[in-house]
Amino acid sequence: MFFCPACNTSHGITLGRNGWSWNENEDKPTFNPSLYSVAGELKCHCFVRDGRIEYLTDSTHDLRGKSVELPDWPF
Ligand SMILES: [Zn+2]
């Protein structure tokens, strides 16, 4: 799981077969494919690459089209 500052919550993915691939880098993780999360009106579509979250423009939050450093886990 990682914390998403756009949604102000966590997103979780499943690694491995039928799930996401991970570059096994804990400091600068890359996950494939992209992650798409829908919570009511809020749509969040992003890639996590080299420790950064890259939000795609079909997201509906303020960070769409931007990329941010993957934040520390706040919980
Ligand atoms: Zn999000």
N, CA, C, O and the ligand as a Tripos MOL2 file, in Angstrom:
@<TRIPOS>MOLECULE
protein
  301   299    76     0     0
PROTEIN
NO_CHARGES

@<TRIPOS>ATOM
      1 N           0.8420   -1.1820    0.0000 N.3       1 MET1
      2 CA          0.0000    0.0000    0.0000 C.3       1 MET1
      3 C           0.8840    1.2410    0.0000 C.2       1 MET1
      4 O           2.0180    1.2160    0.4780 O.2       1 MET1
      5 N           0.3510    2.3040   -0.5360 N.am      2 PHE2
      6 CA          1.0610    3.5730   -0.4540 C.3       2 PHE2
      7 C           0.0470    4.6760   -0.2020 C.2       2 PHE2
      8 O          -1.1440    4.5300   -0.4760 O.2       2 PHE2
      9 N           0.5480    5.7810    0.3250 N.am      3 PHE3
     10 CA         -0.3440    6.8970    0.6300 C.3       3 PHE3
     11 C          -0.4640    7.7960   -0.5900 C.2       3 PHE3
     12 O           0.5360    8.1640   -1.2070 O.2       3 PHE3
     13 N          -1.6980    8.1440   -0.9290 N.am      4 CYS4
     14 CA         -1.9520    8.9960   -2.0910 C.3       4 CYS4
     15 C          -2.3540   10.3880   -1.5990 C.2       4 CYS4
     16 O          -3.4340   10.5560   -1.0330 O.2       4 CYS4
     17 N          -1.4930   11.3810   -1.8130 N.am      5 PRO5
     18 CA         -1.8030   12.7280   -1.3200 C.3       5 PRO5
     19 C          -2.9570   13.3790   -2.0850 C.2       5 PRO5
     20 O          -3.5550   14.3390   -1.5990 O.2       5 PRO5
     21 N          -3.2720   12.8700   -3.2640 N.am      6 ALA6
     22 CA         -4.3910   13.4450   -4.0140 C.3       6 ALA6
     23 C          -5.7230   13.0130   -3.4000 C.2       6 ALA6
     24 O          -6.6440   13.8190   -3.2720 O.2       6 ALA6
     25 N          -5.8190   11.7500   -3.0270 N.am      7 CYS7
     26 CA         -7.0540   11.2230   -2.4320 C.3       7 CYS7
     27 C          -7.0370   11.3240   -0.9170 C.2       7 CYS7
     28 O          -8.0590   11.1230   -0.2620 O.2       7 CYS7
     29 N          -5.8690   11.6370   -0.3630 N.am      8 ASN8
     30 CA         -5.6970   11.7170    1.0810 C.3       8 ASN8
     31 C          -6.0540   10.3940    1.7580 C.2       8 ASN8
     32 O          -6.6140   10.3680    2.8540 O.2       8 ASN8
     33 N          -5.7180    9.3140    1.0870 N.am      9 THR9
     34 CA         -5.9440    7.9830    1.6570 C.3       9 THR9
     35 C          -4.9250    7.0330    1.0470 C.2       9 THR9
     36 O          -4.0780    7.4450    0.2540 O.2       9 THR9
     37 N          -5.0090    5.7840    1.4130 N.am     10 SER10
     38 CA         -4.0500    4.8200    0.8830 C.3      10 SER10
     39 C          -4.6570    4.0800   -0.3050 C.2      10 SER10
     40 O          -5.8740    3.9180   -0.3990 O.2      10 SER10
     41 N          -3.7870    3.6340   -1.2080 N.am     11 HIS11
     42 CA         -4.1870    2.7340   -2.2710 C.3      11 HIS11
     43 C          -3.3690    1.4610   -2.1130 C.2      11 HIS11
     44 O          -2.1760    1.5060   -1.8160 O.2      11 HIS11
     45 N          -4.0190    0.3400   -2.3140 N.am     12 GLY12
     46 CA         -3.3280   -0.9340   -2.1890 C.3      12 GLY12
     47 C          -3.3000   -1.6560   -3.5170 C.2      12 GLY12
     48 O          -4.2450   -1.5590   -4.3000 O.2      12 GLY12
     49 N          -2.2350   -2.3730   -3.7760 N.am     13 ILE13
     50 CA         -2.1400   -3.2080   -4.9700 C.3      13 ILE13
     51 C          -1.6780   -4.5940   -4.5640 C.2      13 ILE13
     52 O          -1.1040   -4.7870   -3.4920 O.2      13 ILE13
     53 N          -1.9340   -5.5420   -5.4250 N.am     14 THR14
     54 CA         -1.5100   -6.9130   -5.1930 C.3      14 THR14
     55 C          -0.3670   -7.2220   -6.1470 C.2      14 THR14
     56 O          -0.4780   -7.0390   -7.3590 O.2      14 THR14
     57 N           0.7260   -7.6920   -5.5780 N.am     15 LEU15
     58 CA          1.8900   -8.0110   -6.4040 C.3      15 LEU15
     59 C           1.8220   -9.4520   -6.8790 C.2      15 LEU15
     60 O           1.1710  -10.3000   -6.2680 O.2      15 LEU15
     61 N           2.5040   -9.7040   -7.9730 N.am     16 GLY16
     62 CA          2.6760  -11.0790   -8.4150 C.3      16 GLY16
     63 C           1.7270  -11.4790   -9.5240 C.2      16 GLY16
     64 O           1.1430  -10.6340  -10.2030 O.2      16 GLY16
     65 N           1.5860  -12.7630   -9.6920 N.am     17 ARG17
     66 CA          0.7380  -13.3090  -10.7510 C.3      17 ARG17
     67 C          -0.6360  -12.6630  -10.7420 C.2      17 ARG17
     68 O          -1.2620  -12.5580   -9.6880 O.2      17 ARG17
     69 N          -1.1020  -12.2390  -11.8750 N.am     18 ASN18
     70 CA         -2.3930  -11.5840  -12.0410 C.3      18 ASN18
     71 C          -2.4620  -10.2460  -11.3050 C.2      18 ASN18
     72 O          -3.5340   -9.6490  -11.2020 O.2      18 ASN18
     73 N          -1.3420   -9.7850  -10.8030 N.am     19 GLY19
     74 CA         -1.3240   -8.5130  -10.0910 C.3      19 GLY19
     75 C          -0.3050   -7.5820  -10.7170 C.2      19 GLY19
     76 O          -0.0880   -7.5950  -11.9290 O.2      19 GLY19
     77 N           0.3170   -6.7740   -9.8700 N.am     20 TRP20
     78 CA          1.2510   -5.7800  -10.3570 C.3      20 TRP20
     79 C           2.6850   -6.3060  -10.2740 C.2      20 TRP20
     80 O           3.0160   -7.1490   -9.4400 O.2      20 TRP20
     81 N           3.5000   -5.7890  -11.1490 N.am     21 SER21
     82 CA          4.9270   -6.0650  -11.0150 C.3      21 SER21
     83 C           5.5690   -4.9480  -10.2060 C.2      21 SER21
     84 O           5.0780   -3.8200  -10.1790 O.2      21 SER21
     85 N           6.6650   -5.2770   -9.5540 N.am     22 TRP22
     86 CA          7.3840   -4.3410   -8.6920 C.3      22 TRP22
     87 C           8.8630   -4.4850   -9.0020 C.2      22 TRP22
     88 O           9.3390   -5.5960   -9.2360 O.2      22 TRP22
     89 N           9.5960   -3.3800   -9.0080 N.am     23 ASN23
     90 CA         11.0170   -3.4440   -9.3190 C.3      23 ASN23
     91 C          11.8720   -3.8490   -8.1120 C.2      23 ASN23
     92 O          13.1000   -3.8640   -8.1960 O.2      23 ASN23
     93 N          11.2160   -4.1800   -6.9850 N.am     24 GLU24
     94 CA         11.8850   -4.6280   -5.7550 C.3      24 GLU24
     95 C          12.8100   -3.5820   -5.1800 C.2      24 GLU24
     96 O          13.7600   -3.9070   -4.4680 O.2      24 GLU24
     97 N          12.5360   -2.3210   -5.4870 N.am     25 ASN25
     98 CA         13.2860   -1.2150   -4.9140 C.3      25 ASN25
     99 C          12.3980   -0.5270   -3.8780 C.2      25 ASN25
    100 O          11.3880    0.0810   -4.2330 O.2      25 ASN25
    101 N          12.7680   -0.6220   -2.6040 N.am     26 GLU26
    102 CA         11.9080   -0.0790   -1.5460 C.3      26 GLU26
    103 C          11.9790    1.4370   -1.4660 C.2      26 GLU26
    104 O          11.0350    2.0800   -1.0070 O.2      26 GLU26
    105 N          13.0900    2.0110   -1.9080 N.am     27 ASP27
    106 CA         13.2180    3.4710   -1.8560 C.3      27 ASP27
    107 C          12.5830    4.1420   -3.0640 C.2      27 ASP27
    108 O          11.9420    5.1860   -2.9420 O.2      27 ASP27
    109 N          12.7630    3.5410   -4.2130 N.am     28 LYS28
    110 CA         12.2130    4.1240   -5.4450 C.3      28 LYS28
    111 C          11.4150    3.0660   -6.1970 C.2      28 LYS28
    112 O          11.8370    2.5820   -7.2470 O.2      28 LYS28
    113 N          10.2560    2.7160   -5.6460 N.am     29 PRO29
    114 CA          9.4880    1.6450   -6.2780 C.3      29 PRO29
    115 C           8.8770    2.0520   -7.6060 C.2      29 PRO29
    116 O           8.5000    3.2040   -7.8190 O.2      29 PRO29
    117 N           8.7940    1.0780   -8.4840 N.am     30 THR30
    118 CA          8.0360    1.2020   -9.7260 C.3      30 THR30
    119 C           7.0410    0.0600   -9.7640 C.2      30 THR30
    120 O           7.4090   -1.1020   -9.5910 O.2      30 THR30
    121 N           5.7820    0.3920   -9.9900 N.am     31 PHE31
    122 CA          4.7480   -0.6370  -10.1360 C.3      31 PHE31
    123 C           4.1580   -0.5640  -11.5330 C.2      31 PHE31
    124 O           3.9760    0.5200  -12.0880 O.2      31 PHE31
    125 N           3.8680   -1.6970  -12.0810 N.am     32 ASN32
    126 CA          3.1800   -1.7780  -13.3750 C.3      32 ASN32
    127 C           2.0390   -2.7600  -13.2940 C.2      32 ASN32
    128 O           2.1910   -3.7550  -12.5850 O.2      32 ASN32
    129 N           0.9210   -2.5810  -13.9430 N.am     33 PRO33
    130 CA          0.6090   -1.4000  -14.7690 C.3      33 PRO33
    131 C           0.1710   -0.2120  -13.9090 C.2      33 PRO33
    132 O           0.4850   -0.1560  -12.7200 O.2      33 PRO33
    133 N          -0.5370    0.7130  -14.4960 N.am     34 SER34
    134 CA         -1.0100    1.8670  -13.7420 C.3      34 SER34
    135 C          -2.0910    1.4310  -12.7590 C.2      34 SER34
    136 O          -2.6140    0.3190  -12.8350 O.2      34 SER34
    137 N          -2.4120    2.3350  -11.8350 N.am     35 LEU35
    138 CA         -3.4080    2.0530  -10.8160 C.3      35 LEU35
    139 C          -4.6030    2.9710  -11.0150 C.2      35 LEU35
    140 O          -4.4530    4.1800  -11.1950 O.2      35 LEU35
    141 N          -5.7740    2.3890  -10.9800 N.am     36 TYR36
    142 CA         -6.9840    3.1660  -11.1880 C.3      36 TYR36
    143 C          -7.9040    2.9340  -10.0040 C.2      36 TYR36
    144 O          -8.3010    1.8010   -9.7290 O.2      36 TYR36
    145 N          -8.2390    4.0000   -9.3110 N.am     37 SER37
    146 CA         -9.0660    3.9000   -8.1220 C.3      37 SER37
    147 C         -10.2660    4.8310   -8.2650 C.2      37 SER37
    148 O         -10.1100    5.9890   -8.6520 O.2      37 SER37
    149 N         -11.4390    4.3400   -7.9600 N.am     38 VAL38
    150 CA        -12.6450    5.1560   -8.0130 C.3      38 VAL38
    151 C         -13.3100    5.1170   -6.6470 C.2      38 VAL38
    152 O         -13.5720    4.0430   -6.1060 O.2      38 VAL38
    153 N         -13.5820    6.2890   -6.0930 N.am     39 ALA39
    154 CA        -14.3190    6.3890   -4.8280 C.3      39 ALA39
    155 C         -15.3860    7.4560   -5.0320 C.2      39 ALA39
    156 O         -15.1240    8.6450   -4.8470 O.2      39 ALA39
    157 N         -16.5680    7.0410   -5.4060 N.am     40 GLY40
    158 CA        -17.6280    7.9970   -5.7010 C.3      40 GLY40
    159 C         -17.2620    8.8270   -6.9130 C.2      40 GLY40
    160 O         -16.9880    8.2800   -7.9810 O.2      40 GLY40
    161 N         -17.2550   10.1480   -6.7620 N.am     41 GLU41
    162 CA        -16.9210   11.0510   -7.8650 C.3      41 GLU41
    163 C         -15.4120   11.1400   -8.0900 C.2      41 GLU41
    164 O         -14.9570   11.6160   -9.1310 O.2      41 GLU41
    165 N         -14.6490   10.6810   -7.1130 N.am     42 LEU42
    166 CA        -13.2010   10.8410   -7.1640 C.3      42 LEU42
    167 C         -12.5720    9.7070   -7.9590 C.2      42 LEU42
    168 O         -12.6580    8.5410   -7.5760 O.2      42 LEU42
    169 N         -11.9410   10.0650   -9.0680 N.am     43 LYS43
    170 CA        -11.2090    9.0730   -9.8580 C.3      43 LYS43
    171 C          -9.7270    9.3970   -9.7750 C.2      43 LYS43
    172 O          -9.3120   10.5460   -9.9270 O.2      43 LYS43
    173 N          -8.9470    8.3650   -9.5340 N.am     44 CYS44
    174 CA         -7.5080    8.5520   -9.3660 C.3      44 CYS44
    175 C          -6.7990    7.5410  -10.2540 C.2      44 CYS44
    176 O          -6.8970    6.3350  -10.0300 O.2      44 CYS44
    177 N          -6.0930    8.0280  -11.2490 N.am     45 HIS45
    178 CA         -5.3750    7.1600  -12.1850 C.3      45 HIS45
    179 C          -3.9140    7.5800  -12.1610 C.2      45 HIS45
    180 O          -3.5900    8.7300  -12.4570 O.2      45 HIS45
    181 N          -3.0480    6.6680  -11.8140 N.am     46 CYS46
    182 CA         -1.6420    7.0590  -11.6840 C.3      46 CYS46
    183 C          -0.7040    5.9020  -11.9800 C.2      46 CYS46
    184 O          -1.0740    4.7310  -11.9030 O.2      46 CYS46
    185 N           0.5230    6.2730  -12.3200 N.am     47 PHE47
    186 CA          1.6420    5.3500  -12.3460 C.3      47 PHE47
    187 C           2.5130    5.6320  -11.1400 C.2      47 PHE47
    188 O           2.6220    6.7790  -10.7060 O.2      47 PHE47
    189 N           3.1370    4.5930  -10.5910 N.am     48 VAL48
    190 CA          4.1920    4.7940   -9.6080 C.3      48 VAL48
    191 C           5.4840    4.3580  -10.2800 C.2      48 VAL48
    192 O           5.6690    3.1870  -10.6120 O.2      48 VAL48
    193 N           6.3830    5.3360  -10.4760 N.am     49 ARG49
    194 CA          7.6410    5.0760  -11.1740 C.3      49 ARG49
    195 C           8.7820    5.7580  -10.4480 C.2      49 ARG49
    196 O           8.7200    6.9500  -10.1470 O.2      49 ARG49
    197 N           9.8240    4.9900  -10.1710 N.am     50 ASP50
    198 CA         11.0370    5.5410   -9.5540 C.3      50 ASP50
    199 C          10.7300    6.3550   -8.3070 C.2      50 ASP50
    200 O          11.3340    7.4040   -8.0870 O.2      50 ASP50
    201 N           9.7980    5.8810   -7.4880 N.am     51 GLY51
    202 CA          9.5030    6.5540   -6.2310 C.3      51 GLY51
    203 C           8.6470    7.7880   -6.3660 C.2      51 GLY51
    204 O           8.5110    8.5500   -5.4080 O.2      51 GLY51
    205 N           8.0650    8.0050   -7.5310 N.am     52 ARG52
    206 CA          7.1790    9.1430   -7.7380 C.3      52 ARG52
    207 C           5.8170    8.6540   -8.2030 C.2      52 ARG52
    208 O           5.7000    7.6510   -8.9070 O.2      52 ARG52
    209 N           4.7830    9.3950   -7.7880 N.am     53 ILE53
    210 CA          3.4380    9.1120   -8.2780 C.3      53 ILE53
    211 C           3.1720   10.0610   -9.4320 C.2      53 ILE53
    212 O           3.2360   11.2800   -9.2750 O.2      53 ILE53
    213 N           2.8750    9.4990  -10.5800 N.am     54 GLU54
    214 CA          2.5660   10.3160  -11.7710 C.3      54 GLU54
    215 C           1.0720   10.1900  -12.0430 C.2      54 GLU54
    216 O           0.5840    9.1320  -12.4400 O.2      54 GLU54
    217 N           0.3560   11.2900  -11.8230 N.am     55 TYR55
    218 CA         -1.0950   11.2590  -11.9990 C.3      55 TYR55
    219 C          -1.4580   11.5470  -13.4520 C.2      55 TYR55
    220 O          -0.9460   12.4830  -14.0670 O.2      55 TYR55
    221 N          -2.3410   10.7320  -13.9760 N.am     56 LEU56
    222 CA         -2.7750   10.9130  -15.3510 C.3      56 LEU56
    223 C          -3.9190   11.9180  -15.4070 C.2      56 LEU56
    224 O          -4.5880   12.1830  -14.4090 O.2      56 LEU56
    225 N          -4.1220   12.4670  -16.5920 N.am     57 THR57
    226 CA         -5.0610   13.5850  -16.7200 C.3      57 THR57
    227 C          -6.5250   13.1560  -16.6620 C.2      57 THR57
    228 O          -7.4140   14.0060  -16.6130 O.2      57 THR57
    229 N          -6.7880   11.8520  -16.6670 N.am     58 ASP58
    230 CA         -8.1840   11.4310  -16.4950 C.3      58 ASP58
    231 C          -8.5570   11.2790  -15.0210 C.2      58 ASP58
    232 O          -9.6660   10.8470  -14.7040 O.2      58 ASP58
    233 N          -7.6380   11.6320  -14.1180 N.am     59 SER59
    234 CA         -8.0020   11.7260  -12.7020 C.3      59 SER59
    235 C          -8.8950   12.9470  -12.5130 C.2      59 SER59
    236 O          -8.8960   13.8560  -13.3430 O.2      59 SER59
    237 N          -9.6560   12.9640  -11.4190 N.am     60 THR60
    238 CA        -10.5580   14.0980  -11.1970 C.3      60 THR60
    239 C         -10.0930   14.9920  -10.0440 C.2      60 THR60
    240 O         -10.7990   15.9280   -9.6680 O.2      60 THR60
    241 N          -8.9310   14.7180   -9.4900 N.am     61 HIS61
    242 CA         -8.4630   15.5300   -8.3610 C.3      61 HIS61
    243 C          -7.4630   16.5980   -8.8100 C.2      61 HIS61
    244 O          -7.0900   16.6660   -9.9810 O.2      61 HIS61
    245 N          -7.0380   17.4270   -7.8570 N.am     62 ASP62
    246 CA         -6.2030   18.5850   -8.1770 C.3      62 ASP62
    247 C          -4.8080   18.2230   -8.6830 C.2      62 ASP62
    248 O          -4.1420   19.0460   -9.3130 O.2      62 ASP62
    249 N          -4.3680   17.0050   -8.4110 N.am     63 LEU63
    250 CA         -3.0100   16.6210   -8.8180 C.3      63 LEU63
    251 C          -2.9770   15.9440  -10.1860 C.2      63 LEU63
    252 O          -1.9370   15.4280  -10.5940 O.2      63 LEU63
    253 N          -4.1000   15.9390  -10.8960 N.am     64 ARG64
    254 CA         -4.1080   15.3050  -12.2220 C.3      64 ARG64
    255 C          -3.0870   15.9930  -13.1340 C.2      64 ARG64
    256 O          -2.9560   17.2170  -13.1400 O.2      64 ARG64
    257 N          -2.3760   15.1750  -13.8970 N.am     65 GLY65
    258 CA         -1.3700   15.7060  -14.7960 C.3      65 GLY65
    259 C          -0.0700   16.0880  -14.1100 C.2      65 GLY65
    260 O           0.8460   16.5900  -14.7620 O.2      65 GLY65
    261 N           0.0290   15.8590  -12.7960 N.am     66 LYS66
    262 CA          1.2460   16.2290  -12.0680 C.3      66 LYS66
    263 C           1.9240   14.9790  -11.5250 C.2      66 LYS66
    264 O           1.3310   13.9010  -11.4860 O.2      66 LYS66
    265 N           3.1620   15.1380  -11.1130 N.am     67 SER67
    266 CA          3.8240   14.0320  -10.4460 C.3      67 SER67
    267 C           4.4080   14.5170   -9.1330 C.2      67 SER67
    268 O           4.9020   15.6390   -9.0310 O.2      67 SER67
    269 N           4.3430   13.6590   -8.1380 N.am     68 VAL68
    270 CA          4.8100   14.0220   -6.7990 C.3      68 VAL68
    271 C           5.6850   12.8970   -6.2530 C.2      68 VAL68
    272 O           5.5660   11.7400   -6.6570 O.2      68 VAL68
    273 N           6.5560   13.2640   -5.3340 N.am     69 GLU69
    274 CA          7.3670   12.2910   -4.6130 C.3      69 GLU69
    275 C           6.4370   11.3720   -3.8140 C.2      69 GLU69
    276 O           5.4830   11.8430   -3.1940 O.2      69 GLU69
    277 N           6.7060   10.0930   -3.8270 N.am     70 LEU70
    278 CA          5.9210    9.1570   -3.0200 C.3      70 LEU70
    279 C           6.0930    9.5320   -1.5470 C.2      70 LEU70
    280 O           7.2110    9.4740   -1.0350 O.2      70 LEU70
    281 N           5.0120    9.9180   -0.8480 N.am     71 PRO71
    282 CA          5.1720   10.3860    0.5240 C.3      71 PRO71
    283 C           5.4460    9.2480    1.5020 C.2      71 PRO71
    284 O           5.1750    8.0840    1.2110 O.2      71 PRO71
    285 N           5.9840    9.6000    2.6560 N.am     72 ASP72
    286 CA          6.1570    8.6150    3.7160 C.3      72 ASP72
    287 C           4.7900    8.1550    4.1890 C.2      72 ASP72
    288 O           3.8030    8.8840    4.0950 O.2      72 ASP72
    289 N           4.7510    6.9540    4.6900 N.am     73 TRP73
    290 CA          3.5030    6.3750    5.2000 C.3      73 TRP73
    291 C           3.0620    7.1470    6.4450 C.2      73 TRP73
    292 O           3.8060    7.1680    7.4260 O.2      73 TRP73
    293 N           1.8880    7.7810    6.4490 N.am     74 PRO74
    294 CA          1.5260    8.6650    7.5580 C.3      74 PRO74
    295 C           0.7390    7.9800    8.6770 C.2      74 PRO74
    296 O           0.4230    8.6310    9.6730 O.2      74 PRO74
    297 N           0.4190    6.7230    8.5530 N.am     75 PHE75
    298 CA         -0.4860    6.1240    9.5530 C.3      75 PHE75
    299 C           0.2830    5.3480   10.6160 C.2      75 PHE75
    300 O          -0.3220    4.7840   11.5280 O.2      75 PHE75
    301 ZN         -5.3510    8.4740   -5.2900 Zn       76 ZN76
@<TRIPOS>BOND
     1     1     2 1
     2     2     3 1
     3     3     4 2
     4     3     5 am
     5     5     6 1
     6     6     7 1
     7     7     8 2
     8     7     9 am
     9     9    10 1
    10    10    11 1
    11    11    12 2
    12    11    13 am
    13    13    14 1
    14    14    15 1
    15    15    16 2
    16    15    17 am
    17    17    18 1
    18    18    19 1
    19    19    20 2
    20    19    21 am
    21    21    22 1
    22    22    23 1
    23    23    24 2
    24    23    25 am
    25    25    26 1
    26    26    27 1
    27    27    28 2
    28    27    29 am
    29    29    30 1
    30    30    31 1
    31    31    32 2
    32    31    33 am
    33    33    34 1
    34    34    35 1
    35    35    36 2
    36    35    37 am
    37    37    38 1
    38    38    39 1
    39    39    40 2
    40    39    41 am
    41    41    42 1
    42    42    43 1
    43    43    44 2
    44    43    45 am
    45    45    46 1
    46    46    47 1
    47    47    48 2
    48    47    49 am
    49    49    50 1
    50    50    51 1
    51    51    52 2
    52    51    53 am
    53    53    54 1
    54    54    55 1
    55    55    56 2
    56    55    57 am
    57    57    58 1
    58    58    59 1
    59    59    60 2
    60    59    61 am
    61    61    62 1
    62    62    63 1
    63    63    64 2
    64    63    65 am
    65    65    66 1
    66    66    67 1
    67    67    68 2
    68    67    69 am
    69    69    70 1
    70    70    71 1
    71    71    72 2
    72    71    73 am
    73    73    74 1
    74    74    75 1
    75    75    76 2
    76    75    77 am
    77    77    78 1
    78    78    79 1
    79    79    80 2
    80    79    81 am
    81    81    82 1
    82    82    83 1
    83    83    84 2
    84    83    85 am
    85    85    86 1
    86    86    87 1
    87    87    88 2
    88    87    89 am
    89    89    90 1
    90    90    91 1
    91    91    92 2
    92    91    93 am
    93    93    94 1
    94    94    95 1
    95    95    96 2
    96    95    97 am
    97    97    98 1
    98    98    99 1
    99    99   100 2
   100    99   101 am
   101   101   102 1
   102   102   103 1
   103   103   104 2
   104   103   105 am
   105   105   106 1
   106   106   107 1
   107   107   108 2
   108   107   109 am
   109   109   110 1
   110   110   111 1
   111   111   112 2
   112   111   113 am
   113   113   114 1
   114   114   115 1
   115   115   116 2
   116   115   117 am
   117   117   118 1
   118   118   119 1
   119   119   120 2
   120   119   121 am
   121   121   122 1
   122   122   123 1
   123   123   124 2
   124   123   125 am
   125   125   126 1
   126   126   127 1
   127   127   128 2
   128   127   129 am
   129   129   130 1
   130   130   131 1
   131   131   132 2
   132   131   133 am
   133   133   134 1
   134   134   135 1
   135   135   136 2
   136   135   137 am
   137   137   138 1
   138   138   139 1
   139   139   140 2
   140   139   141 am
   141   141   142 1
   142   142   143 1
   143   143   144 2
   144   143   145 am
   145   145   146 1
   146   146   147 1
   147   147   148 2
   148   147   149 am
   149   149   150 1
   150   150   151 1
   151   151   152 2
   152   151   153 am
   153   153   154 1
   154   154   155 1
   155   155   156 2
   156   155   157 am
   157   157   158 1
   158   158   159 1
   159   159   160 2
   160   159   161 am
   161   161   162 1
   162   162   163 1
   163   163   164 2
   164   163   165 am
   165   165   166 1
   166   166   167 1
   167   167   168 2
   168   167   169 am
   169   169   170 1
   170   170   171 1
   171   171   172 2
   172   171   173 am
   173   173   174 1
   174   174   175 1
   175   175   176 2
   176   175   177 am
   177   177   178 1
   178   178   179 1
   179   179   180 2
   180   179   181 am
   181   181   182 1
   182   182   183 1
   183   183   184 2
   184   183   185 am
   185   185   186 1
   186   186   187 1
   187   187   188 2
   188   187   189 am
   189   189   190 1
   190   190   191 1
   191   191   192 2
   192   191   193 am
   193   193   194 1
   194   194   195 1
   195   195   196 2
   196   195   197 am
   197   197   198 1
   198   198   199 1
   199   199   200 2
   200   199   201 am
   201   201   202 1
   202   202   203 1
   203   203   204 2
   204   203   205 am
   205   205   206 1
   206   206   207 1
   207   207   208 2
   208   207   209 am
   209   209   210 1
   210   210   211 1
   211   211   212 2
   212   211   213 am
   213   213   214 1
   214   214   215 1
   215   215   216 2
   216   215   217 am
   217   217   218 1
   218   218   219 1
   219   219   220 2
   220   219   221 am
   221   221   222 1
   222   222   223 1
   223   223   224 2
   224   223   225 am
   225   225   226 1
   226   226   227 1
   227   227   228 2
   228   227   229 am
   229   229   230 1
   230   230   231 1
   231   231   232 2
   232   231   233 am
   233   233   234 1
   234   234   235 1
   235   235   236 2
   236   235   237 am
   237   237   238 1
   238   238   239 1
   239   239   240 2
   240   239   241 am
   241   241   242 1
   242   242   243 1
   243   243   244 2
   244   243   245 am
   245   245   246 1
   246   246   247 1
   247   247   248 2
   248   247   249 am
   249   249   250 1
   250   250   251 1
   251   251   252 2
   252   251   253 am
   253   253   254 1
   254   254   255 1
   255   255   256 2
   256   255   257 am
   257   257   258 1
   258   258   259 1
   259   259   260 2
   260   259   261 am
   261   261   262 1
   262   262   263 1
   263   263   264 2
   264   263   265 am
   265   265   266 1
   266   266   267 1
   267   267   268 2
   268   267   269 am
   269   269   270 1
   270   270   271 1
   271   271   272 2
   272   271   273 am
   273   273   274 1
   274   274   275 1
   275   275   276 2
   276   275   277 am
   277   277   278 1
   278   278   279 1
   279   279   280 2
   280   279   281 am
   281   281   282 1
   282   282   283 1
   283   283   284 2
   284   283   285 am
   285   285   286 1
   286   286   287 1
   287   287   288 2
   288   287   289 am
   289   289   290 1
   290   290   291 1
   291   291   292 2
   292   291   293 am
   293   293   294 1
   294   294   295 1
   295   295   296 2
   296   295   297 am
   297   297   298 1
   298   298   299 1
   299   299   300 2
@<TRIPOS>SUBSTRUCTURE
     1 MET1         2 RESIDUE 1 A MET
     2 PHE2         6 RESIDUE 1 A PHE
     3 PHE3        10 RESIDUE 1 A PHE
     4 CYS4        14 RESIDUE 1 A CYS
     5 PRO5        18 RESIDUE 1 A PRO
     6 ALA6        22 RESIDUE 1 A ALA
     7 CYS7        26 RESIDUE 1 A CYS
     8 ASN8        30 RESIDUE 1 A ASN
     9 THR9        34 RESIDUE 1 A THR
    10 SER10       38 RESIDUE 1 A SER
    11 HIS11       42 RESIDUE 1 A HIS
    12 GLY12       46 RESIDUE 1 A GLY
    13 ILE13       50 RESIDUE 1 A ILE
    14 THR14       54 RESIDUE 1 A THR
    15 LEU15       58 RESIDUE 1 A LEU
    16 GLY16       62 RESIDUE 1 A GLY
    17 ARG17       66 RESIDUE 1 A ARG
    18 ASN18       70 RESIDUE 1 A ASN
    19 GLY19       74 RESIDUE 1 A GLY
    20 TRP20       78 RESIDUE 1 A TRP
    21 SER21       82 RESIDUE 1 A SER
    22 TRP22       86 RESIDUE 1 A TRP
    23 ASN23       90 RESIDUE 1 A ASN
    24 GLU24       94 RESIDUE 1 A GLU
    25 ASN25       98 RESIDUE 1 A ASN
    26 GLU26      102 RESIDUE 1 A GLU
    27 ASP27      106 RESIDUE 1 A ASP
    28 LYS28      110 RESIDUE 1 A LYS
    29 PRO29      114 RESIDUE 1 A PRO
    30 THR30      118 RESIDUE 1 A THR
    31 PHE31      122 RESIDUE 1 A PHE
    32 ASN32      126 RESIDUE 1 A ASN
    33 PRO33      130 RESIDUE 1 A PRO
    34 SER34      134 RESIDUE 1 A SER
    35 LEU35      138 RESIDUE 1 A LEU
    36 TYR36      142 RESIDUE 1 A TYR
    37 SER37      146 RESIDUE 1 A SER
    38 VAL38      150 RESIDUE 1 A VAL
    39 ALA39      154 RESIDUE 1 A ALA
    40 GLY40      158 RESIDUE 1 A GLY
    41 GLU41      162 RESIDUE 1 A GLU
    42 LEU42      166 RESIDUE 1 A LEU
    43 LYS43      170 RESIDUE 1 A LYS
    44 CYS44      174 RESIDUE 1 A CYS
    45 HIS45      178 RESIDUE 1 A HIS
    46 CYS46      182 RESIDUE 1 A CYS
    47 PHE47      186 RESIDUE 1 A PHE
    48 VAL48      190 RESIDUE 1 A VAL
    49 ARG49      194 RESIDUE 1 A ARG
    50 ASP50      198 RESIDUE 1 A ASP
    51 GLY51      202 RESIDUE 1 A GLY
    52 ARG52      206 RESIDUE 1 A ARG
    53 ILE53      210 RESIDUE 1 A ILE
    54 GLU54      214 RESIDUE 1 A GLU
    55 TYR55      218 RESIDUE 1 A TYR
    56 LEU56      222 RESIDUE 1 A LEU
    57 THR57      226 RESIDUE 1 A THR
    58 ASP58      230 RESIDUE 1 A ASP
    59 SER59      234 RESIDUE 1 A SER
    60 THR60      238 RESIDUE 1 A THR
    61 HIS61      242 RESIDUE 1 A HIS
    62 ASP62      246 RESIDUE 1 A ASP
    63 LEU63      250 RESIDUE 1 A LEU
    64 ARG64      254 RESIDUE 1 A ARG
    65 GLY65      258 RESIDUE 1 A GLY
    66 LYS66      262 RESIDUE 1 A LYS
    67 SER67      266 RESIDUE 1 A SER
    68 VAL68      270 RESIDUE 1 A VAL
    69 GLU69      274 RESIDUE 1 A GLU
    70 LEU70      278 RESIDUE 1 A LEU
    71 PRO71      282 RESIDUE 1 A PRO
    72 ASP72      286 RESIDUE 1 A ASP
    73 TRP73      290 RESIDUE 1 A TRP
    74 PRO74      294 RESIDUE 1 A PRO
    75 PHE75      298 RESIDUE 1 A PHE
    76 ZN76       301 GROUP 0 **** ****
